Amino acid sequence: MNKIVRFLKPLMPILAAAYGFALIYVTAMPLNGNTQTIGRDLLSMLLTLVCIGLTLFLVNRVEPKLFPSSIDFLHNEPKKSVIAGLLMIAPLWLVTEGYIIYGLTSLVKEVQMESLTYTAAELREDLLASIHAVLLAPVLEELCFRQMAISPFLRRGAQVAVCVVMAILFGVLHGRNFLGAFLDAMVYGLVFIFSRNIWYSVALHAGHNMTATFLAFYCWLELGDIQMAKMPVIFLPDIKVLVGSVVLAFVGILLIKNQSVPRDHRNTE
């Protein structure tokens, strides 16, 4: 048994990524038709819930038996104020991410930006997708690409190395949004490593996706101008969104600062 565990441990990032890719493919199958319907979306959500249940069983029951170090990531109860704080910080991260991608891309080529617009029909379709993107996808993706992959490793250096590997694979999963997904995965992974709580990375991930939905409403209501590029995917909001995200992030930081997030300083296996 010990030999099998020693063999599996270095492979866990690849196995977790393959598992995550497979589940995401299965949950997206109902959406592959030519038309989007409520029935297709509901079936996709149902499949995602089943996959989340299966993954929770694996990370709570199976993985700790194979890799005892993963237990350390399961015993920290999430604090509501920290969850709320991370949700409030997420809009500023989305804005910051956009400027980072724009800056890096501008170094190698000219970025074509255009104003983002939404029709009522497009907004309805996005709202259906956003339910999945905010409430379900972050849970499944964080469990697969962070919890399952990183928790078997006890050394902090090994955890960060796995975080980088998973960020690359997460970027590959998101295709033309590779750079944004890579940056997101790095941030989510580091939040998971240093908080030792997967629900904090889920909160930041969900907040990021929820902000994108708010921006869709913002454009549809014509409250301001959001500049967007499609390749790579870049969102550059106007000054009102920027100021609002800074204010929210400040409040979020105050909420988190008042709570002590458990830390584990062990660095040896």
Stockholm file with secondary structure:
# STOCKHOLM 1.0

chainA/1-269         MNKIVRFLKPLMPILAAAYGFALIYVTAMPLNGNTQTIGRDLLSMLLTLVCIGLTLFLVNRVEPKLFPSSIDFLHNEPKKSVIAGLLMIAPLWLVTEGYIIYGLTSLVKEVQMESLTYTAAELREDLLASIHAVLLAPVLEELCFRQMAISPFLRRGAQVAVCVVMAILFGVLHGRNFLGAFLDAMVYGLVFIFSRNIWYSVALHAGHNMTATFLAFYCWLELGDIQMAKMPVIFLPDIKVLVGSVVLAFVGILLIKNQSVPRDHRNTE
#=GR chainA/1-269 SS CHHHHHHHGGGHHHHHHHHHHHHHHHHHGGGCSSSCCHHHHHHHHHHHHHHHHHHHHIIIIIHHHHCGGGGGGTSCCCCHHHHHHHHHHHHHHHHHHHHHHHHHHHTTSCCCCEECCCCHHHHHHHHHHHHIIIIIHHHHHHIIIIIHHHTTCCSHHHHHHHHHHHHHHHHHHTGGGHHHHHHHHHHHHHHHHHHCCHHHHHHHHHHHHHHHHHHHHHHHTTCSCCEEEETTEEEECCHHHHHHHHHHHHHHHHHHHTSCCCCCCCCCC
#=GC SS_cons         CHHHHHHHGGGHHHHHHHHHHHHHHHHHGGGCSSSCCHHHHHHHHHHHHHHHHHHHHIIIIIHHHHCGGGGGGTSCCCCHHHHHHHHHHHHHHHHHHHHHHHHHHHTTSCCCCEECCCCHHHHHHHHHHHHIIIIIHHHHHHIIIIIHHHTTCCSHHHHHHHHHHHHHHHHHHTGGGHHHHHHHHHHHHHHHHHHCCHHHHHHHHHHHHHHHHHHHHHHHTTCSCCEEEETTEEEECCHHHHHHHHHHHHHHHHHHHTSCCCCCCCCCC
//
